[in-house]
Amino acid sequence: MAEAKTAARKASATKRRERSKDKRPQQIVDAAFEEFAAKGFAGTRLEDVAARAKVSKGLPYLYFKTKVELFKAVIRSVLTSHFEIIRERMESTELSVEDFLKGPFLSFIQELPGSRRAFIVRLLISEGYKHPELTEFYYDNVISRGLETMKRLIDRGIETGEFKPTPLRDYPQLLVAPVLMAILWRTLFERYHHIDTDKLLATNIDLLLEAVKAPPREAR
């Protein structure tokens, strides 16, 4: 009986260690997020990430060979998964395109400027020109995929007769451009002049939709 209890305790301890090991990569990514947010890309050292994650100094190198790979993991963790949710909703929504843009899409972009994810955009603006491998990764995994999905959404609006054909289909960046402005404004100028970024983004969607709406059928 005692031997069975001892074996059970050992098995339980082994499982706890294995679970702890499984969590280590995410612990390191979470710590890296904090370090990059506080110090930028150039100022972050993997040793400091290890210290924040409370792991041995060399452990981050076991999972991430370089700081670039670690930053990519941060993007996957805090941004890619977040963007994939809204992309999937764009693809599967049963709402009209107008209702989707004024509803779930607007809520999504309104949340971004004040979120901690905005630091990645700020970092890429300030340091991305020195590290094109970072901007290329972000473009391939976030920007280009988002643009293609928005184009398909606009195409659906045209096909269903909600929208008339306009250059918005070729420049879906117009739907999200004010998000960048809102992030930069909050970073640089908010202390001098407050802007309600929620209203800013809602106004942009309203104006764009007004410009691309198809006229009523009786007026065609």
Disulfide bonds with the S-S distance in Angstrom:
none
